[in-house]
Amino acid sequence: MRSEERVGWERDFPVRYLLVREDPEGEEEGLLWGRCADVEGLFVNPPPRPREVLTLRGCPRESLLVQAVADSAEPVRLLGDGMLSIEPVDPANDGPARFWDLEDTTVLAHWPTPGDPGRVDIVVGTGVREDDCWGGKRLPSSPRFDLWFPSIQGDSPSGSCRSIDGLFTPRPQRPTQPVHLIGCEPAAPLLALLRRPLPQKGDPITLWRLDRHGRTMTGYHLGLDTVEARPSVLGGALIDVTITDPGDDRPTLAARAVWDIWSDGVPTRPNQWAPFDAEGRSEWLHLTHVGPYGREGLSGGTYHLDGQHATDRSGLLLALGEALLGPGANYGRDLDSVQDCLCGGFSVVPPFTLVWHHADIARHALAGHILHHLGGLSYFEETVNVLREKGVTVVLQ
């Protein structure tokens, strides 16, 4: 979308949001559907999903999942959020894979699989959400169940199992909360959608949040399956649009205060994220931009990391990004992307020296964040290892 499409809003209040139909081919920025003065109901903390009990049957004993849960001197009780997939052996006949999200998963019990000492059955409590956008409803003839838990194995599968008791059962739907687009100036595609009789199936749309300079801060997908329009409370030719079922891709309540700061532009002072809790810091990290990029990385020199507020993973990554690239930037949103940054293409690449002030704060705060797939190291220890292995001289103070 061209920058001139954002202008022409001659009103006493600013444009804070754009409705954009993303280009599926990724070749253009997207088609403008409308401009809005504000949005009500966007920030929401979804209620936790009903707790369910699943039994993972026949998990290979050599898998990282079993090693973390059953073969450890202190078994892992909390696996956290994860994902389950059923991969068909024969996609041509059995159809595509199916996916489930597992929310706040805890280990309740485990024992050797009867008749197979090389496998383990694991009982977990979790909240379950099936992704309706992927796969069919028919179970493959020879399914493979794969499990991902980032607390154990990052972005790679943590383990597998032969079957899962309790997975295939009807689940109640959580109530939806509508989103109201306030003071909306619709473009032709949105007007066409609003003219269709209800019920209607709309296109997925991206809601772009702008700062006061017109820069796109972030975007969230909204479903337009059911929309209603009426004259706007802001008057003029504007309309207010209610989206009754916008979907689950919504920022949390913690994002509201973070967005308020970023709405003035990219932050220029360090540690503005420090007063926020873990959710707020995660939202702040989500808004940070990557870079700046450069054809040749800048190496050498000494950088100082202020570790006073590195009390969680997001705080550590935010402090690292500010030390190397300044406020508003990130040097990776997880350890994998930190390694990518260290491999080149950015403005700071090894060799260089990083002086980590108040390092014991992160060492103690992240002592319980164990990365089981990396030999049981803590998040702090592995961060230091990654930096040093890539050629950074890390000085802990």
HUHUMO-V917649 format. One record per residue. RES is the residue in one letter. SS is DSSP state (A for helix, B for strand, O for the rest). Layout:
BEGIN
RES | SS
RES | SS
END
This chain:
BEGIN
M | O
R | O
S | A
E | A
E | A
R | A
V | O
G | O
W | O
E | O
R | O
D | O
F | O
P | O
V | O
R | O
Y | B
L | B
L | B
V | B
R | B
E | O
D | O
P | O
E | O
G | O
E | O
E | O
E | O
G | O
L | B
L | B
W | B
G | B
R | B
C | B
A | B
D | B
V | B
E | B
G | O
L | O
F | O
V | O
N | O
P | O
P | O
P | O
R | O
P | O
R | B
E | B
V | B
L | B
T | B
L | B
R | B
G | B
C | B
P | B
R | O
E | O
S | O
L | A
L | A
V | A
Q | A
A | A
V | A
A | O
D | O
S | O
A | O
E | O
P | O
V | O
R | O
L | B
L | B
G | B
D | B
G | B
M | B
L | B
S | B
I | B
E | B
P | B
V | O
D | O
P | A
A | A
N | A
D | A
G | O
P | O
A | O
R | B
F | B
W | B
D | B
L | B
E | B
D | B
T | B
T | B
V | B
L | B
A | B
H | B
W | B
P | B
T | B
P | O
G | O
D | B
P | B
G | B
R | B
V | B
D | B
I | B
V | B
V | B
G | B
T | B
G | B
V | B
R | B
E | B
D | O
D | O
C | O
W | O
G | O
G | O
K | O
R | O
L | O
P | O
S | O
S | O
P | B
R | B
F | B
D | B
L | B
W | B
F | B
P | A
S | A
I | A
Q | A
G | O
D | O
S | O
P | O
S | O
G | B
S | B
C | B
R | O
S | B
I | B
D | B
G | O
L | O
F | O
T | O
P | O
R | O
P | O
Q | O
R | O
P | O
T | O
Q | O
P | O
V | B
H | B
L | B
I | B
G | B
C | B
E | B
P | B
A | O
A | A
P | A
L | A
L | A
A | A
L | A
L | A
R | A
R | O
P | O
L | O
P | O
Q | O
K | O
G | O
D | O
P | O
I | B
T | B
L | B
W | B
R | B
L | B
D | O
R | O
H | O
G | O
R | O
T | B
M | B
T | B
G | B
Y | B
H | B
L | B
G | O
L | O
D | O
T | O
V | B
E | B
A | B
R | B
P | B
S | O
V | O
L | O
G | O
G | O
A | O
L | O
I | B
D | B
V | B
T | B
I | B
T | O
D | O
P | O
G | O
D | O
D | O
R | O
P | O
T | O
L | O
A | A
A | A
R | A
A | A
V | A
W | A
D | A
I | A
W | A
S | O
D | O
G | O
V | O
P | O
T | O
R | O
P | O
N | O
Q | O
W | O
A | O
P | O
F | O
D | O
A | A
E | A
G | A
R | A
S | A
E | A
W | A
L | A
H | A
L | A
T | O
H | B
V | B
G | O
P | O
Y | B
G | O
R | O
E | O
G | O
L | B
S | O
G | O
G | O
T | B
Y | B
H | B
L | B
D | B
G | A
Q | A
H | A
A | O
T | O
D | O
R | A
S | A
G | A
L | A
L | A
L | A
A | A
L | A
G | A
E | A
A | A
L | A
L | A
G | O
P | O
G | O
A | B
N | B
Y | O
G | O
R | O
D | O
L | A
D | A
S | A
V | A
Q | A
D | A
C | A
L | A
C | O
G | O
G | O
F | B
S | O
V | B
V | O
P | O
P | O
F | B
T | B
L | B
V | B
W | B
H | B
H | O
A | A
D | A
I | A
A | A
R | A
H | A
A | A
L | O
A | O
G | O
H | O
I | B
L | B
H | A
H | A
L | A
G | O
G | O
L | B
S | B
Y | A
F | A
E | A
E | A
T | A
V | A
N | A
V | A
L | A
R | A
E | A
K | O
G | O
V | B
T | B
V | B
V | B
L | B
Q | O
END
